[in-house]
Amino acid sequence: MQDAKKFFITGANGQLGRDLIHELSSRGFECVGSDLGETFTGSEACEYIQLDITNYKNVEAALKKILPDRIIHCAAWTAVDAAEDEVNRDKVFAVNVTGTSNIARACKEIDSVMTYISTDYIFDGTGTRPWLPEDENFAPLNFYGLTKLEGELAVKKLLEKFFIVRIAWVFGANGNNFVKTMLKISKTHDTLRVVNDQIGTPTYTPDLARLLVDINLTEKFGIYHATNEGGYISWYDYAKEIFSQAGINVKVVPVSSFDYGASKAKRPFNSRLDKSKLKSSGFEPLPTWQDALKRYLEASRN
């Protein structure tokens, strides 16, 4: 749909939301962003509203007033370990499941197209074969993954015109991520232990934002996997490349997930996502993660 000019972005203050607003603004699209906060922390020309996505009446009223052509749903509870705490579970469910269902219901009411950002965590992370968009042997290992899967199922049940885009290992300028953590820890440690048996590929949010806008200018609806190109790696490989590119002399020691120690949320060993559907559908793949890391580090120095 080349004439789609108006976008609505939930989670506009988040890591991906901020980059989406920037991408849309730079390409001249009209956009409205929403989040729980009273103000938008970005500087781009974009209307902003405060919206609690867990309240359907508010969501319906807002979308019927704005009438966007495309809705990209970035808002989510993403603190994976905190989601395991019993005290947080109702809130995690409300945001990731109820909130997603509310957006999808309102999408249907105004005949808009919804894009839902999902995750490799909907799978059980076993084996070595990259997960395909068509795979349906879902078995989330943690509560966060379960709620993201329930969000997917709600979108598929309620809508016919949708994009589901699964990503992994997200990093960008506007939030906490593995790169920031490694750079911070390296200031106080000369040796770091990093797991080498969890395999995947990073996703750089500015690159993902470009792709999300591209796919939303079409009607090639369906499920896609989108991480950067450059091959599958472990967190250990990733850390070594971070320090190499940053010119930091830190010894990185590979360890198994078992030896590293258990976290509250169980992580998948296999986060490989098959992205071939992007290319076969005519979309430009994301650049290599090595190139994305280089651009991220250059931007963080400025």
Summary of the structure (lengths in Angstrom):
residues: 302
radius of gyration: 18.8
end to end distance: 37.0
largest distance: 56.0
contacts: 1013
relative contact order: 0.15
helix: 41%
strand: 20%
